[in-house]
Amino acid sequence: MARRVRRPRSRLAQRLRSCSSASGRHSTPAVPQVCRWFEDRGYDREWLSEPGTGYGVHRLTGTPQPMVAGRHMFTFTRHDKGQALGEV
C-alpha cells in the first residue's frame, strides 16, 4: 500500500515551537524530504531516528507567525481509503 506524506502547512509549522514527524517503514525514503520541509521553514533538526524507522524532532528558531482565523491547521485522512475523517 502506497502512503502519501503531506507537506506541513506553513502556518502550523510557523506556529509550533517544536514538531515531531514520523513515517512508517514503508515510507522511510520520505524522511529527508520531510526534514527539508521543516528546515526550509525555520526549524532546526534536534533529533532523527536511525535508518529503518522515520522519527524526528525539529525546533522552531525563526519568528512564529500568527494563525489565520477560519483556517484549519490540519486534516485527518484514512490511509486505507483516502477519505477524510475530520478536521481540527
Residue pairs with C-beta under 8 A, 6 or more apart in sequence:
1 26
1 79
1 80
3 23
3 24
3 26
3 27
3 79
5 23
5 27
5 30
5 33
5 34
7 37
8 19
8 21
8 34
8 37
8 38
8 41
9 73
9 74
10 41
11 65
11 67
11 68
11 71
11 73
12 73
12 74
13 19
13 37
13 38
13 41
13 42
13 43
13 60
14 41
14 42
14 60
14 62
14 64
14 65
15 64
15 65
15 66
15 67
15 73
16 60
16 64
17 59
17 60
17 64
18 46
18 57
18 58
18 59
18 60
19 38
19 43
19 57
19 58
19 59
19 60
20 55
20 56
20 57
20 58
21 34
21 35
21 38
21 54
21 55
21 56
21 58
22 54
22 55
22 56
23 30
23 31
23 34
23 54
24 54
25 52
25 53
25 54
27 54
28 51
28 52
28 53
28 54
30 54
31 48
31 54
31 56
34 54
34 56
35 45
35 48
35 56
35 58
38 45
38 58
39 45
39 58
41 62
42 60
42 61
42 62
42 63
43 58
43 59
43 60
43 61
43 62
44 58
44 59
44 61
45 56
45 57
45 58
46 57
46 58
46 59
47 56
47 57
48 55
48 56
48 57
49 55
49 56
67 73
72 87
72 88
73 88
74 87
74 88
75 84
75 86
75 87
75 88
76 84
76 85
76 86
76 87
76 88
77 83
77 84
77 85
78 84
78 85
